[in-house]
Amino acid sequence: MRSAISPRPAWALALTLALGAAARGEEDEPPPPPQEEAEAQGFPWLCFATSVTGLGGLYWLVRRRERELGLDRPGARRPESSWYCRACDRDVTGPECPRCHAPNPFIHDQVS
C-alpha cells in the first residue's frame, strides 16, 4: 500500500528555488559606482541562504521518505538493486538474468 505524500513540501521547495533563481537574475546594467558597492554586500548572502534552504528541504523530503519505508532502522532490509541485461533488453535483479542466465556484471567475484 502506498502512502500519500503531501505536495506542500515539494511546492515550497520549487517556490524557494524559483525565487532564488529570479533573485540572481542577469546584470544588464553597468556595475555600480564604488560608493554603492558597500550597500549591495547583502545580496550574495540571500543567494547562499536560498540555496541552503533548498538543499535542506530536499534532504528533509528524502529522510522523510526513508522513514516511511523503514530504511532508517539498523538491520532493515533494503530493496535489491536492479541491473540492465543487454542480451534480454530489460531490467532484472539478482546474481544472474532469469531469462538468459547472463551473470550480473556488477558482482565481482573474489580472485584467489
C-alpha positions as CSV (number, residue, x, y, z in Angstrom):
1,M,0.0,0.0,0.0
2,R,1.4,3.3,-1.0
3,S,1.4,6.2,1.5
4,A,0.1,9.5,0.4
5,I,2.7,12.2,0.1
6,S,1.7,15.8,0.6
7,P,2.7,18.0,-2.3
8,R,3.2,21.1,0.0
9,P,6.9,20.5,0.8
10,A,7.6,19.9,-2.9
11,W,5.8,23.2,-3.8
12,A,7.7,25.0,-1.1
13,L,11.0,23.7,-2.4
14,A,10.1,24.6,-6.0
15,L,9.0,28.1,-4.9
16,T,12.2,28.6,-2.9
17,L,14.4,27.6,-5.9
18,A,12.4,29.7,-8.3
19,L,12.6,32.8,-6.2
20,G,16.4,32.2,-5.7
21,A,16.9,31.9,-9.5
22,A,14.8,35.1,-10.0
23,A,16.7,37.0,-7.4
24,R,20.0,36.1,-9.0
25,G,18.9,37.3,-12.5
26,E,21.1,38.8,-15.1
27,E,23.1,42.0,-14.8
28,D,22.1,44.2,-17.8
29,E,23.3,47.5,-16.2
30,P,26.9,48.6,-15.9
31,P,28.5,47.9,-12.5
32,P,27.5,50.5,-9.8
33,P,30.0,53.1,-8.7
34,P,32.3,52.2,-5.7
35,Q,30.2,54.1,-3.1
36,E,27.1,51.9,-3.7
37,E,29.2,48.7,-3.6
38,A,29.0,48.6,0.3
39,E,25.2,48.7,0.1
40,A,25.0,45.6,-2.2
41,Q,27.1,43.3,0.1
42,G,24.0,41.6,1.5
43,F,22.8,40.2,-1.8
44,P,25.2,37.2,-2.1
45,W,24.0,36.1,1.3
46,L,20.5,36.0,0.1
47,C,21.5,33.6,-2.7
48,F,23.5,31.5,-0.3
49,A,20.6,31.3,2.1
50,T,18.2,30.4,-0.7
51,S,20.4,27.5,-1.9
52,V,21.0,26.2,1.6
53,T,17.2,26.3,2.2
54,G,16.5,24.4,-1.0
55,L,19.1,21.7,-0.2
56,G,17.8,21.4,3.4
57,G,14.3,20.9,2.1
58,L,15.4,18.3,-0.4
59,Y,17.3,16.4,2.4
60,W,14.2,16.6,4.6
61,L,12.0,15.1,1.9
62,V,14.4,12.2,1.3
63,R,14.8,11.5,5.0
64,R,11.0,11.5,5.5
65,R,10.6,9.0,2.6
66,E,13.3,6.8,4.1
67,R,11.5,6.8,7.5
68,E,8.2,5.9,5.7
69,L,9.8,2.9,4.1
70,G,11.6,1.9,7.3
71,L,15.0,2.2,5.8
72,D,16.4,4.3,8.7
73,R,16.4,1.4,11.2
74,P,19.6,-0.7,11.5
75,G,19.2,-4.1,10.0
76,A,16.4,-3.1,7.8
77,R,16.2,-4.9,4.5
78,R,16.9,-2.7,1.6
79,P,15.4,-3.4,-1.8
80,E,17.6,-5.3,-4.1
81,S,19.2,-3.2,-6.8
82,S,18.4,-3.9,-10.4
83,W,20.7,-4.1,-13.3
84,Y,20.2,-3.9,-17.1
85,C,20.6,-7.2,-19.1
86,R,21.8,-6.2,-22.6
87,A,21.0,-9.7,-24.0
88,C,17.4,-9.6,-22.9
89,D,17.0,-5.8,-23.2
90,R,15.3,-5.5,-19.8
91,D,15.9,-4.6,-16.1
92,V,16.5,-7.6,-13.8
93,T,17.6,-8.3,-10.2
94,G,19.8,-11.0,-8.7
95,P,23.1,-12.6,-9.5
96,E,22.0,-13.6,-13.0
97,C,19.3,-12.9,-15.5
98,P,16.3,-15.2,-15.0
99,R,15.7,-15.4,-18.8
100,C,19.1,-15.8,-20.4
101,H,21.2,-16.6,-17.3
102,A,23.7,-13.9,-18.1
103,P,25.8,-13.1,-15.0
104,N,25.4,-9.8,-13.2
105,P,28.4,-7.6,-14.3
106,F,28.3,-5.6,-11.1
107,I,29.0,-8.5,-8.8
108,H,32.8,-9.0,-8.5
109,D,34.0,-12.5,-7.6
110,Q,36.9,-12.8,-5.2
111,V,40.0,-13.5,-7.2
112,S,42.2,-16.1,-5.5
